[in-house]
Amino acid sequence: MTYTPYFIHGETRPGPWLVTCDHATNVVPPDVNGGDLGLHRTDMERHIAYDPGAYGVSQELGILLDAPVLASNFSRLVIDPNRGPDDPTLLMKLYDGSVIPANRHADAAEIERRMEMCYRPYDAQLARMTALPHTIVVSVHSFTRQLRGREPRPWEVGVLYAEDDRLARPLIELLQAEGDMVVGDNEPYSGHLPGDAIDRHAIRLGRPNVLIELRNDLIADHEGQKHWAGRLAPILTAALERCAL
């Protein structure tokens, strides 16, 4: 089969949303070190290689919002599409205690090769799908409950944003009003990452946007993914109504 660096679901759906999943799979293309980064399979199943559960949530959310879904089809350890081209973490050589053997000696030429194979095709589709001025971007990610050597994280869901919080602010308020989850306000990370996918394809174009982080143990199976998509869809709709975009 011919390798494809991205998947699009429901491209003709008419909703105003675009659901993106930057870290959808842990796939290593055959042309990258023979399809193997040199990591043990258990590491490739960890959050360091992709965002477990996020792809399933994205697909379900796209159905419920009647929105197209764009998802990457390469591990973030191959090249990270949620980083700017000049970001030092674009190609990780060490991540959460694990050395990535196939990345240790990757030079500029190898990075450029992976950019051309994976990063740029996905980025081009993202640019194309955010070109319409009415587009509202919701990017779905997941995070691990505990990094090695760190304290457990208390959040079930995080809402990330940069200076444009038109959608994020009412979304946080509505999630908190549910009363049964710990909601991170720009946690477990800051939403300000110059040059990342949201910056490149939403903020710079003035598109309303939000990045949602779900704790990956909550969406580890289809039931959890469907449950969280079902919770998020009406809340996102209500948040959009509140901010009157």
Helices and strands as residue ranges (DSSP letters): E 6-9, E 17-21, G 33-35, H 41-44, H 54-65, E 69-72, E 94-95, E 98-99, G 101-103, H 108-114, I 115-119, H 120-129, E 136-143, E 157-160, H 168-177, E 183-185, H 197-201, G 203-205, E 209-215, G 216-219, H 222-243
